[in-house]
Amino acid sequence: MFDPRKFKTMGEFGKVMEDQFLSLLAYVAEQECKKNRRRQAEGIEVTRADGVIFGRPKQEIDG
């Protein structure tokens, strides 16, 4: 998909293009991560509203 050798043959302009392309890929990855976290939080919220409790059951400690 991404072949940095193409940009290296373009000299200084190729370096700028490579940096911009990598920045774009990083931005897209960050947006995907944010979207996934938001959707996960929405799902957890809906599930908790239905009365589901996450995690281990609470236990009393005799002491």
All heavy atoms as a GROMACS GRO file, in nm:
protein
  510
    1MET      N    1   0.082  -0.119   0.000
    1MET     CA    2   0.000   0.000   0.000
    1MET      C    3   0.087   0.126   0.000
    1MET      O    4   0.076   0.208  -0.087
    1MET     CB    5  -0.091  -0.002   0.121
    1MET     CG    6  -0.178   0.120   0.129
    1MET     SD    7  -0.283   0.107   0.273
    1MET     CE    8  -0.327   0.274   0.289
    2PHE      N    9   0.172   0.139   0.099
    2PHE     CA   10   0.257   0.258   0.109
    2PHE      C   11   0.400   0.217   0.079
    2PHE      O   12   0.459   0.136   0.148
    2PHE     CB   13   0.246   0.317   0.250
    2PHE     CG   14   0.342   0.430   0.273
    2PHE    CD1   15   0.329   0.548   0.203
    2PHE    CD2   16   0.443   0.419   0.364
    2PHE    CE1   17   0.417   0.652   0.223
    2PHE    CE2   18   0.531   0.522   0.386
    2PHE     CZ   19   0.517   0.639   0.315
    3ASP      N   20   0.457   0.275  -0.024
    3ASP     CA   21   0.593   0.243  -0.064
    3ASP      C   22   0.676   0.372  -0.057
    3ASP      O   23   0.667   0.457  -0.145
    3ASP     CB   24   0.594   0.186  -0.206
    3ASP     CG   25   0.732   0.138  -0.248
    3ASP    OD1   26   0.822   0.135  -0.162
    3ASP    OD2   27   0.747   0.104  -0.366
    4PRO      N   28   0.756   0.388   0.049
    4PRO     CA   29   0.831   0.512   0.065
    4PRO      C   30   0.940   0.531  -0.040
    4PRO      O   31   0.991   0.641  -0.057
    4PRO     CB   32   0.891   0.499   0.205
    4PRO     CG   33   0.896   0.353   0.233
    4PRO     CD   34   0.778   0.295   0.160
    5ARG      N   35   0.975   0.427  -0.114
    5ARG     CA   36   1.079   0.441  -0.216
    5ARG      C   37   1.035   0.537  -0.327
    5ARG      O   38   1.118   0.604  -0.387
    5ARG     CB   39   1.112   0.304  -0.277
    5ARG     CG   40   1.181   0.211  -0.178
    5ARG     CD   41   1.203   0.076  -0.236
    5ARG     NE   42   1.071   0.013  -0.253
    5ARG     CZ   43   1.052  -0.110  -0.296
    5ARG    NH1   44   1.156  -0.184  -0.329
    5ARG    NH2   45   0.931  -0.160  -0.308
    6LYS      N   46   0.906   0.546  -0.351
    6LYS     CA   47   0.856   0.638  -0.453
    6LYS      C   48   0.887   0.783  -0.415
    6LYS      O   49   0.924   0.864  -0.499
    6LYS     CB   50   0.706   0.622  -0.471
    6LYS     CG   51   0.666   0.489  -0.529
    6LYS     CD   52   0.515   0.479  -0.538
    6LYS     CE   53   0.472   0.342  -0.586
    6LYS     NZ   54   0.327   0.328  -0.589
    7PHE      N   55   0.872   0.813  -0.287
    7PHE     CA   56   0.896   0.950  -0.242
    7PHE      C   57   1.044   0.984  -0.236
    7PHE      O   58   1.084   1.098  -0.256
    7PHE     CB   59   0.831   0.972  -0.104
    7PHE     CG   60   0.681   0.965  -0.106
    7PHE    CD1   61   0.614   0.869  -0.032
    7PHE    CD2   62   0.608   1.054  -0.181
    7PHE    CE1   63   0.476   0.863  -0.033
    7PHE    CE2   64   0.469   1.049  -0.182
    7PHE     CZ   65   0.404   0.953  -0.109
    8LYS      N   66   1.128   0.885  -0.208
    8LYS     CA   67   1.272   0.911  -0.196
    8LYS      C   68   1.334   0.952  -0.328
    8LYS      O   69   1.433   1.024  -0.331
    8LYS     CB   70   1.342   0.788  -0.139
    8LYS     CG   71   1.305   0.765   0.006
    8LYS     CD   72   1.381   0.650   0.065
    8LYS     CE   73   1.323   0.624   0.202
    8LYS     NZ   74   1.405   0.596   0.306
    9THR      N   75   1.276   0.909  -0.438
    9THR     CA   76   1.330   0.945  -0.568
    9THR      C   77   1.292   1.088  -0.607
    9THR      O   78   1.348   1.141  -0.702
    9THR     CB   79   1.280   0.849  -0.677
    9THR    OG1   80   1.138   0.855  -0.684
    9THR    CG2   81   1.325   0.707  -0.648
   10MET      N   82   1.202   1.150  -0.531
   10MET     CA   83   1.156   1.285  -0.562
   10MET      C   84   1.235   1.393  -0.491
   10MET      O   85   1.205   1.511  -0.505
   10MET     CB   86   1.006   1.299  -0.527
   10MET     CG   87   0.918   1.204  -0.607
   10MET     SD   88   0.749   1.204  -0.549
   10MET     CE   89   0.693   1.362  -0.608
   11GLY      N   90   1.331   1.354  -0.409
   11GLY     CA   91   1.415   1.452  -0.341
   11GLY      C   92   1.344   1.514  -0.222
   11GLY      O   93   1.269   1.449  -0.150
   12GLU      N   94   1.368   1.644  -0.202
   12GLU     CA   95   1.313   1.716  -0.087
   12GLU      C   96   1.160   1.722  -0.092
   12GLU      O   97   1.093   1.708   0.010
   12GLU     CB   98   1.370   1.858  -0.082
   12GLU     CG   99   1.342   1.932   0.046
   12GLU     CD  100   1.407   1.868   0.168
   12GLU    OE1  101   1.516   1.809   0.154
   12GLU    OE2  102   1.349   1.876   0.277
   13PHE      N  103   1.106   1.742  -0.210
   13PHE     CA  104   0.960   1.745  -0.225
   13PHE      C  105   0.900   1.609  -0.186
   13PHE      O  106   0.793   1.603  -0.126
   13PHE     CB  107   0.922   1.780  -0.370
   13PHE     CG  108   0.774   1.785  -0.393
   13PHE    CD1  109   0.698   1.886  -0.338
   13PHE    CD2  110   0.712   1.686  -0.468
   13PHE    CE1  111   0.561   1.890  -0.358
   13PHE    CE2  112   0.575   1.689  -0.489
   13PHE     CZ  113   0.500   1.791  -0.434
   14GLY      N  114   0.967   1.502  -0.218
   14GLY     CA  115   0.922   1.369  -0.182
   14GLY      C  116   0.917   1.350  -0.031
   14GLY      O  117   0.827   1.285   0.021
   15LYS      N  118   1.015   1.409   0.039
   15LYS     CA  119   1.018   1.401   0.185
   15LYS      C  120   0.896   1.472   0.244
   15LYS      O  121   0.832   1.420   0.336
   15LYS     CB  122   1.148   1.463   0.237
   15LYS     CG  123   1.159   1.467   0.386
   15LYS     CD  124   1.176   1.328   0.444
   15LYS     CE  125   1.202   1.340   0.593
   15LYS     NZ  126   1.155   1.225   0.666
   16VAL      N  127   0.863   1.587   0.190
   16VAL     CA  128   0.746   1.661   0.237
   16VAL      C  129   0.619   1.580   0.210
   16VAL      O  130   0.530   1.570   0.295
   16VAL     CB  131   0.738   1.801   0.170
   16VAL    CG1  132   0.607   1.870   0.202
   16VAL    CG2  133   0.856   1.886   0.211
   17MET      N  134   0.610   1.522   0.091
   17MET     CA  135   0.493   1.441   0.055
   17MET      C  136   0.481   1.320   0.148
   17MET      O  137   0.371   1.286   0.194
   17MET     CB  138   0.504   1.394  -0.090
   17MET     CG  139   0.492   1.502  -0.193
   17MET     SD  140   0.324   1.545  -0.225
   17MET     CE  141   0.265   1.393  -0.297
   18GLU      N  142   0.593   1.256   0.177
   18GLU     CA  143   0.592   1.140   0.266
   18GLU      C  144   0.545   1.180   0.405
   18GLU      O  145   0.461   1.110   0.465
   18GLU     CB  146   0.733   1.080   0.274
   18GLU     CG  147   0.742   0.958   0.361
   18GLU     CD  148   0.884   0.901   0.366
   18GLU    OE1  149   0.979   0.970   0.325
   18GLU    OE2  150   0.897   0.788   0.412
   19ASP      N  151   0.594   1.291   0.458
   19ASP     CA  152   0.553   1.338   0.589
   19ASP      C  153   0.403   1.367   0.592
   19ASP      O  154   0.334   1.333   0.689
   19ASP     CB  155   0.631   1.464   0.630
   19ASP     CG  156   0.777   1.434   0.660
   19ASP    OD1  157   0.810   1.315   0.679
   19ASP    OD2  158   0.856   1.530   0.664
   20GLN      N  159   0.352   1.432   0.488
   20GLN     CA  160   0.209   1.462   0.481
   20GLN      C  161   0.126   1.334   0.474
   20GLN      O  162   0.022   1.324   0.540
   20GLN     CB  163   0.178   1.551   0.360
   20GLN     CG  164   0.232   1.692   0.373
   20GLN     CD  165   0.165   1.766   0.486
   20GLN    OE1  166   0.046   1.757   0.506
   20GLN    NE2  167   0.244   1.840   0.562
   21PHE      N  168   0.170   1.238   0.397
   21PHE     CA  169   0.098   1.114   0.383
   21PHE      C  170   0.094   1.038   0.516
   21PHE      O  171  -0.011   0.987   0.556
   21PHE     CB  172   0.163   1.027   0.274
   21PHE     CG  173   0.087   0.903   0.243
   21PHE    CD1  174  -0.035   0.908   0.177
   21PHE    CD2  175   0.137   0.779   0.279
   21PHE    CE1  176  -0.106   0.793   0.149
   21PHE    CE2  177   0.067   0.664   0.250
   21PHE     CZ  178  -0.055   0.671   0.185
   22LEU      N  179   0.206   1.034   0.585
   22LEU     CA  180   0.210   0.966   0.714
   22LEU      C  181   0.124   1.039   0.818
   22LEU      O  182   0.059   0.975   0.901
   22LEU     CB  183   0.354   0.952   0.763
   22LEU     CG  184   0.441   0.857   0.682
   22LEU    CD1  185   0.585   0.861   0.731
   22LEU    CD2  186   0.386   0.715   0.688
   23SER      N  187   0.122   1.170   0.811
   23SER     CA  188   0.036   1.247   0.902
   23SER      C  189  -0.111   1.217   0.875
   23SER      O  190  -0.191   1.204   0.969
   23SER     CB  191   0.061   1.397   0.885
   23SER     OG  192   0.191   1.431   0.926
   24LEU      N  193  -0.146   1.205   0.750
   24LEU     CA  194  -0.284   1.172   0.714
   24LEU      C  195  -0.322   1.034   0.766
   24LEU      O  196  -0.430   1.015   0.824
   24LEU     CB  197  -0.302   1.178   0.562
   24LEU     CG  198  -0.439   1.137   0.510
   24LEU    CD1  199  -0.544   1.236   0.555
   24LEU    CD2  200  -0.436   1.126   0.359
   25LEU      N  201  -0.233   0.936   0.749
   25LEU     CA  202  -0.261   0.801   0.800
   25LEU      C  203  -0.275   0.801   0.952
   25LEU      O  204  -0.363   0.734   1.006
   25LEU     CB  205  -0.150   0.705   0.758
   25LEU     CG  206  -0.146   0.667   0.610
   25LEU    CD1  207  -0.027   0.574   0.584
   25LEU    CD2  208  -0.274   0.601   0.566
   26ALA      N  209  -0.192   0.877   1.020
   26ALA     CA  210  -0.200   0.885   1.166
   26ALA      C  211  -0.332   0.949   1.209
   26ALA      O  212  -0.396   0.903   1.305
   26ALA     CB  213  -0.082   0.965   1.222
   27TYR      N  214  -0.375   1.051   1.137
   27TYR     CA  215  -0.502   1.117   1.168
   27TYR      C  216  -0.619   1.020   1.151
   27TYR      O  217  -0.708   1.012   1.236
   27TYR     CB  218  -0.520   1.240   1.079
   27TYR     CG  219  -0.656   1.304   1.093
   27TYR    CD1  220  -0.685   1.386   1.202
   27TYR    CD2  221  -0.755   1.283   0.999
   27TYR    CE1  222  -0.809   1.444   1.217
   27TYR    CE2  223  -0.880   1.341   1.012
   27TYR     CZ  224  -0.906   1.421   1.121
   27TYR     OH  225  -1.031   1.478   1.135
   28VAL      N  226  -0.620   0.947   1.042
   28VAL     CA  227  -0.728   0.852   1.015
   28VAL      C  228  -0.731   0.744   1.123
   28VAL      O  229  -0.838   0.708   1.174
   28VAL     CB  230  -0.712   0.789   0.875
   28VAL    CG1  231  -0.808   0.673   0.856
   28VAL    CG2  232  -0.734   0.894   0.768
   29ALA      N  233  -0.615   0.694   1.163
   29ALA     CA  234  -0.608   0.592   1.267
   29ALA      C  235  -0.660   0.646   1.400
   29ALA      O  236  -0.733   0.578   1.473
   29ALA     CB  237  -0.465   0.542   1.282
   30GLU      N  238  -0.625   0.770   1.432
   30GLU     CA  239  -0.671   0.832   1.556
   30GLU      C  240  -0.822   0.850   1.556
   30GLU      O  241  -0.889   0.823   1.657
   30GLU     CB  242  -0.603   0.967   1.575
   30GLU     CG  243  -0.639   1.036   1.703
   30GLU     CD  244  -0.568   1.170   1.720
   30GLU    OE1  245  -0.475   1.199   1.643
   30GLU    OE2  246  -0.609   1.245   1.809
   31GLN      N  247  -0.878   0.891   1.444
   31GLN     CA  248  -1.024   0.909   1.434
   31GLN      C  249  -1.096   0.776   1.448
   31GLN      O  250  -1.202   0.768   1.512
   31GLN     CB  251  -1.061   0.977   1.302
   31GLN     CG  252  -1.012   1.120   1.291
   31GLN     CD  253  -1.057   1.207   1.406
   31GLN    OE1  254  -1.174   1.208   1.442
   31GLN    NE2  255  -0.963   1.278   1.466
   32GLU      N  256  -1.041   0.671   1.390
   32GLU     CA  257  -1.101   0.538   1.403
   32GLU      C  258  -1.101   0.493   1.550
   32GLU      O  259  -1.199   0.438   1.599
   32GLU     CB  260  -1.026   0.436   1.319
   32GLU     CG  261  -1.055   0.443   1.172
   32GLU     CD  262  -1.195   0.392   1.140
   32GLU    OE1  263  -1.238   0.289   1.198
   32GLU    OE2  264  -1.262   0.456   1.058
   33CYS      N  265  -0.991   0.519   1.618
   33CYS     CA  266  -0.980   0.481   1.759
   33CYS      C  267  -1.082   0.557   1.843
   33CYS      O  268  -1.150   0.499   1.928
   33CYS     CB  269  -0.839   0.508   1.808
   33CYS     SG  270  -0.804   0.442   1.971
   34LYS      N  271  -1.097   0.687   1.818
   34LYS     CA  272  -1.195   0.768   1.891
   34LYS      C  273  -1.337   0.718   1.864
   34LYS      O  274  -1.419   0.711   1.956
   34LYS     CB  275  -1.184   0.915   1.851
   34LYS     CG  276  -1.064   0.985   1.910
   34LYS     CD  277  -1.061   1.129   1.867
   34LYS     CE  278  -0.942   1.202   1.924
   34LYS     NZ  279  -0.938   1.344   1.884
   35LYS      N  280  -1.365   0.684   1.739
   35LYS     CA  281  -1.498   0.635   1.703
   35LYS      C  282  -1.527   0.503   1.775
   35LYS      O  283  -1.637   0.485   1.829
   35LYS     CB  284  -1.509   0.616   1.552
   35LYS     CG  285  -1.647   0.571   1.506
   35LYS     CD  286  -1.658   0.565   1.356
   35LYS     CE  287  -1.585   0.444   1.304
   35LYS     NZ  288  -1.608   0.418   1.162
   36ASN      N  289  -1.429   0.415   1.780
   36ASN     CA  290  -1.448   0.287   1.848
   36ASN      C  291  -1.472   0.306   1.997
   36ASN      O  292  -1.558   0.240   2.056
   36ASN     CB  293  -1.328   0.195   1.824
   36ASN     CG  294  -1.324   0.141   1.684
   36ASN    OD1  295  -1.424   0.139   1.614
   36ASN    ND2  296  -1.207   0.096   1.642
   37ARG      N  297  -1.396   0.395   2.059
   37ARG     CA  298  -1.414   0.421   2.202
   37ARG      C  299  -1.551   0.480   2.230
   37ARG      O  300  -1.616   0.445   2.330
   37ARG     CB  301  -1.306   0.516   2.253
   37ARG     CG  302  -1.173   0.448   2.270
   37ARG     CD  303  -1.073   0.539   2.339
   37ARG     NE  304  -0.944   0.474   2.345
   37ARG     CZ  305  -0.829   0.534   2.327
   37ARG    NH1  306  -0.826   0.663   2.302
   37ARG    NH2  307  -0.717   0.467   2.334
   38ARG      N  308  -1.596   0.571   2.144
   38ARG     CA  309  -1.727   0.633   2.162
   38ARG      C  310  -1.838   0.528   2.150
   38ARG      O  311  -1.930   0.523   2.231
   38ARG     CB  312  -1.748   0.746   2.061
   38ARG     CG  313  -1.877   0.823   2.082
   38ARG     CD  314  -1.893   0.940   1.986
   38ARG     NE  315  -1.902   0.894   1.849
   38ARG     CZ  316  -1.812   0.919   1.753
   38ARG    NH1  317  -1.705   0.989   1.780
   38ARG    NH2  318  -1.829   0.872   1.632
   39ARG      N  319  -1.827   0.442   2.049
   39ARG     CA  320  -1.928   0.338   2.030
   39ARG      C  321  -1.927   0.238   2.145
   39ARG      O  322  -2.033   0.192   2.190
   39ARG     CB  323  -1.904   0.266   1.898
   39ARG     CG  324  -1.938   0.354   1.779
   39ARG     CD  325  -1.904   0.290   1.648
   39ARG     NE  326  -1.970   0.160   1.634
   39ARG     CZ  327  -1.943   0.072   1.540
   39ARG    NH1  328  -1.851   0.098   1.451
   39ARG    NH2  329  -2.007  -0.042   1.534
   40GLN      N  330  -1.808   0.207   2.197
   40GLN     CA  331  -1.798   0.117   2.311
   40GLN      C  332  -1.864   0.179   2.434
   40GLN      O  333  -1.940   0.113   2.506
   40GLN     CB  334  -1.652   0.084   2.340
   40GLN     CG  335  -1.633  -0.012   2.456
   40GLN     CD  336  -1.486  -0.038   2.485
   40GLN    OE1  337  -1.399   0.037   2.443
   40GLN    NE2  338  -1.459  -0.144   2.558
   41ALA      N  339  -1.837   0.306   2.458
   41ALA     CA  340  -1.897   0.375   2.573
   41ALA      C  341  -2.049   0.380   2.560
   41ALA      O  342  -2.121   0.362   2.660
   41ALA     CB  343  -1.840   0.516   2.585
   42GLU      N  344  -2.099   0.403   2.440
   42GLU     CA  345  -2.245   0.404   2.419
   42GLU      C  346  -2.304   0.268   2.449
   42GLU      O  347  -2.410   0.257   2.511
   42GLU     CB  348  -2.277   0.446   2.276
   42GLU     CG  349  -2.249   0.591   2.246
   42GLU     CD  350  -2.261   0.625   2.099
   42GLU    OE1  351  -2.290   0.534   2.017
   42GLU    OE2  352  -2.244   0.743   2.064
   43GLY      N  353  -2.237   0.162   2.404
   43GLY     CA  354  -2.285   0.026   2.430
   43GLY      C  355  -2.286  -0.008   2.578
   43GLY      O  356  -2.380  -0.070   2.629
   44ILE      N  357  -2.183   0.034   2.649
   44ILE     CA  358  -2.175   0.010   2.794
   44ILE      C  359  -2.287   0.086   2.864
   44ILE      O  360  -2.352   0.033   2.955
   44ILE     CB  361  -2.036   0.049   2.848
   44ILE    CG1  362  -1.931  -0.050   2.798
   44ILE    CG2  363  -2.037   0.055   3.001
   44ILE    CD1  364  -1.788  -0.010   2.828
   45GLU      N  365  -2.311   0.209   2.823
   45GLU     CA  366  -2.416   0.290   2.882
   45GLU      C  367  -2.554   0.224   2.864
   45GLU      O  368  -2.633   0.215   2.958
   45GLU     CB  369  -2.416   0.429   2.819
   45GLU     CG  370  -2.514   0.526   2.880
   45GLU     CD  371  -2.504   0.663   2.814
   45GLU    OE1  372  -2.392   0.705   2.781
   45GLU    OE2  373  -2.611   0.724   2.795
   46VAL      N  374  -2.581   0.176   2.744
   46VAL     CA  375  -2.709   0.109   2.716
   46VAL      C  376  -2.722  -0.018   2.800
   46VAL      O  377  -2.827  -0.046   2.857
   46VAL     CB  378  -2.722   0.077   2.565
   46VAL    CG1  379  -2.838  -0.016   2.539
   46VAL    CG2  380  -2.736   0.205   2.486
   47THR      N  381  -2.614  -0.092   2.809
   47THR     CA  382  -2.616  -0.217   2.885
   47THR      C  383  -2.638  -0.191   3.033
   47THR      O  384  -2.716  -0.261   3.099
   47THR     CB  385  -2.484  -0.294   2.863
   47THR    OG1  386  -2.465  -0.314   2.723
   47THR    CG2  387  -2.486  -0.428   2.932
   48ARG      N  388  -2.572  -0.090   3.089
   48ARG     CA  389  -2.592  -0.056   3.230
   48ARG      C  390  -2.733  -0.008   3.255
   48ARG      O  391  -2.790  -0.034   3.361
   48ARG     CB  392  -2.491   0.049   3.274
   48ARG     CG  393  -2.354  -0.008   3.296
   48ARG     CD  394  -2.263   0.088   3.368
   48ARG     NE  395  -2.136   0.023   3.398
   48ARG     CZ  396  -2.019   0.082   3.396
   48ARG    NH1  397  -2.011   0.211   3.367
   48ARG    NH2  398  -1.910   0.016   3.425
   49ALA      N  399  -2.793   0.063   3.159
   49ALA     CA  400  -2.931   0.108   3.173
   49ALA      C  401  -3.027  -0.011   3.180
   49ALA      O  402  -3.134  -0.002   3.241
   49ALA     CB  403  -2.969   0.200   3.058
   50ASP      N  404  -2.988  -0.122   3.119
   50ASP     CA  405  -3.068  -0.244   3.123
   50ASP      C  406  -3.046  -0.322   3.252
   50ASP      O  407  -3.106  -0.428   3.272
   50ASP     CB  408  -3.036  -0.335   3.004
   50ASP     CG  409  -3.087  -0.278   2.873
   50ASP    OD1  410  -3.176  -0.191   2.876
   50ASP    OD2  411  -3.037  -0.321   2.767
   51GLY      N  412  -2.958  -0.274   3.340
   51GLY     CA  413  -2.938  -0.336   3.470
   51GLY      C  414  -2.824  -0.436   3.476
   51GLY      O  415  -2.809  -0.506   3.576
   52VAL      N  416  -2.742  -0.445   3.376
   52VAL     CA  417  -2.630  -0.538   3.376
   52VAL      C  418  -2.517  -0.479   3.461
   52VAL      O  419  -2.486  -0.360   3.452
   52VAL     CB  420  -2.580  -0.565   3.233
   52VAL    CG1  421  -2.455  -0.652   3.234
   52VAL    CG2  422  -2.690  -0.631   3.152
   53ILE      N  423  -2.459  -0.563   3.547
   53ILE     CA  424  -2.348  -0.519   3.631
   53ILE      C  425  -2.220  -0.586   3.580
   53ILE      O  426  -2.216  -0.708   3.562
   53ILE     CB  427  -2.374  -0.557   3.778
   53ILE    CG1  428  -2.501  -0.488   3.827
   53ILE    CG2  429  -2.254  -0.520   3.864
   53ILE    CD1  430  -2.545  -0.530   3.965
   54PHE      N  431  -2.117  -0.508   3.558
   54PHE     CA  432  -1.991  -0.560   3.508
   54PHE      C  433  -1.898  -0.595   3.623
   54PHE      O  434  -1.907  -0.539   3.731
   54PHE     CB  435  -1.922  -0.455   3.419
   54PHE     CG  436  -1.994  -0.426   3.292
   54PHE    CD1  437  -2.078  -0.317   3.280
   54PHE    CD2  438  -1.981  -0.509   3.182
   54PHE    CE1  439  -2.145  -0.290   3.163
   54PHE    CE2  440  -2.048  -0.484   3.064
   54PHE     CZ  441  -2.130  -0.374   3.054
   55GLY      N  442  -1.807  -0.686   3.599
   55GLY     CA  443  -1.703  -0.720   3.696
   55GLY      C  444  -1.743  -0.833   3.788
   55GLY      O  445  -1.851  -0.892   3.778
   56ARG      N  446  -1.654  -0.862   3.880
   56ARG     CA  447  -1.679  -0.969   3.976
   56ARG      C  448  -1.782  -0.925   4.078
   56ARG      O  449  -1.789  -0.806   4.113
   56ARG     CB  450  -1.550  -1.004   4.050
   56ARG     CG  451  -1.447  -1.073   3.962
   56ARG     CD  452  -1.320  -1.098   4.038
   56ARG     NE  453  -1.345  -1.166   4.166
   56ARG     CZ  454  -1.250  -1.204   4.247
   56ARG    NH1  455  -1.123  -1.182   4.219
   56ARG    NH2  456  -1.278  -1.263   4.361
   57PRO      N  457  -1.858  -1.018   4.130
   57PRO     CA  458  -1.954  -0.983   4.237
   57PRO      C  459  -1.878  -0.936   4.362
   57PRO      O  460  -1.770  -0.987   4.394
   57PRO     CB  461  -2.029  -1.113   4.265
   57PRO     CG  462  -1.997  -1.205   4.153
   57PRO     CD  463  -1.869  -1.158   4.091
   58LYS      N  464  -1.936  -0.842   4.434
   58LYS     CA  465  -1.876  -0.793   4.557
   58LYS      C  466  -1.887  -0.901   4.665
   58LYS      O  467  -1.988  -0.970   4.676
   58LYS     CB  468  -1.949  -0.667   4.607
   58LYS     CG  469  -1.949  -0.552   4.507
   58LYS     CD  470  -1.812  -0.492   4.498
   58LYS     CE  471  -1.819  -0.370   4.403
   58LYS     NZ  472  -1.691  -0.320   4.366
   59GLN      N  473  -1.781  -0.916   4.742
   59GLN     CA  474  -1.781  -1.012   4.852
   59GLN      C  475  -1.744  -0.941   4.981
   59GLN      O  476  -1.657  -0.854   4.982
   59GLN     CB  477  -1.681  -1.125   4.825
   59GLN     CG  478  -1.719  -1.210   4.706
   59GLN     CD  479  -1.628  -1.331   4.692
   59GLN    OE1  480  -1.543  -1.356   4.776
   59GLN    NE2  481  -1.648  -1.404   4.585
   60GLU      N  482  -1.812  -0.980   5.088
   60GLU     CA  483  -1.781  -0.922   5.217
   60GLU      C  484  -1.660  -0.991   5.278
   60GLU      O  485  -1.642  -1.111   5.263
   60GLU     CB  486  -1.900  -0.938   5.310
   60GLU     CG  487  -2.019  -0.854   5.271
   60GLU     CD  488  -2.131  -0.862   5.371
   60GLU    OE1  489  -2.104  -0.891   5.491
   60GLU    OE2  490  -2.245  -0.841   5.330
   61ILE      N  491  -1.578  -0.914   5.345
   61ILE     CA  492  -1.459  -0.966   5.410
   61ILE      C  493  -1.485  -0.969   5.560
   61ILE      O  494  -1.514  -0.866   5.622
   61ILE     CB  495  -1.335  -0.881   5.380
   61ILE    CG1  496  -1.308  -0.880   5.229
   61ILE    CG2  497  -1.214  -0.932   5.457
   61ILE    CD1  498  -1.197  -0.789   5.188
   62ASP      N  499  -1.479  -1.088   5.618
   62ASP     CA  500  -1.497  -1.100   5.764
   62ASP      C  501  -1.362  -1.070   5.830
   62ASP      O  502  -1.260  -1.125   5.792
   62ASP     CB  503  -1.542  -1.242   5.800
   62ASP     CG  504  -1.680  -1.271   5.743
   62ASP    OD1  505  -1.759  -1.176   5.727
   62ASP    OD2  506  -1.708  -1.390   5.714
   63GLY      N  507  -1.367  -0.985   5.925
   63GLY     CA  508  -1.237  -0.953   5.984
   63GLY      C  509  -1.246  -0.904   6.116
   63GLY      O  510  -1.230  -0.865   6.209
   0.00000   0.00000   0.00000
